[in-house]
Amino acid sequence: MAPRMSPESTPDSDTVATTFIPNTHVMGALLGPRDANLRAIEKAFPSSRIQVQGNRISVSGPNAAAVLRLFDELVLVLESGQTLDVTKIERTVDMVGADLKPSEVFRHEVVRGNTGKSIRPSTAGQKRYADAIESSVITFGIGPAGTGKSYLAVAAAVQALHRRQVQRIILTRPAVEAGEHLGFLPGDLMAKVDPYLRPLYDALYDMVGAEGTQRLMEKGTIEVAPLAFMRGRTLNDAFIILDEAQNTTPEQMKMLLTRIGFNSKCVVTGDVTQIDLQTGRSGLAGVEKILDGVEGVSFVHLGNRDVVRAKIVADVVAAYDRDSA
């Protein structure tokens, strides 16, 4: 049951808002172990005073309405069967500050993984990205490491396959070494390409399991190939993922985008701050200007707030951004 909020006024013109949480179990989960979640909310809104008496929460201060809206959203998240922690609280605070509804973001299921776990967006940026993939023919996911660009793309591809919206998934990326010379790689084509596509394999294992991935690859339902092997093909009824697109040349980018056939989708992911091309001419860097206004093409830019790995990853990305600025 959603909380009931009642705003009041005080002589000092600060808003006072009160909400009552009738479910004791929800109230405990809302506050967190040893009130850890409550402390995180207080830290985010230092000018507001939060009082908890039993199942009643009162907030006073200039941001009282925003804090109560935050509590309302967190209750909806809990009632959907999800858990809260300090990291999710911080992301929820960001969304409320941007006038978004965190409950809608966290409850959006992209696909159900191999173990039954729901794959959901964790940030507002990821929700925009998931929505763009669903509604567009070509989606560009551009942002730093750890923002879930490749993972959510694979999740969307698996969901499209489950729904029989496509007949196959094609994973590709340019075979460009990240500042290291790996030397000659033995084996057949798959063995040579494997090291470059490992992040996509890891995501597939989460979605359909290792055995399921192997079975789908043997049937040709999932195809893995270097970007150079896409030339001359027409890819119909396919969900195409081009990963690490910052390492494509403009010519390669055009070649890949013109391979898209009927009833196909394409997701292009990359980070323009990690270009490993010796020439420096990235096909991802200028593509937004080229495709501006083309119907069916979406660009989603993810940032530090969308990093879902350990907090230190977001801090490292922010530090490099400051240095570049």
WOVENPE-V578625 format. One line per field, one symbol per residue. psi: psi as a letter, one per 20 degrees, with the letter a starting at -180 (. if undefined). A space follows every 10 residues. Layout:
psi->???
This chain:
psi->pqqppoqrqr hjipqpqqqp ohohghgghg hrpkkggghh ghhhmhiqpp ppocjppppq rhkgghghhg ggghghggij jrrqrhghgg hhggghhjkr nhhhghiopg qprhjippoq qirhghgggg hgghiqgppp oprrqjjjgh ghggghgggh ghjkhrirpp pqqpmppmjq oiappraagg hhhghhjghh ggghhhgjqg ggggghhhij hpppqqhhii piqpnqlqop ooqliijqrh ghgggghjip bqkqqpppqr oiilpjphhi npihhjhhhg jpippipqpp pqahijpjaq hhghhgghgh ghhh.
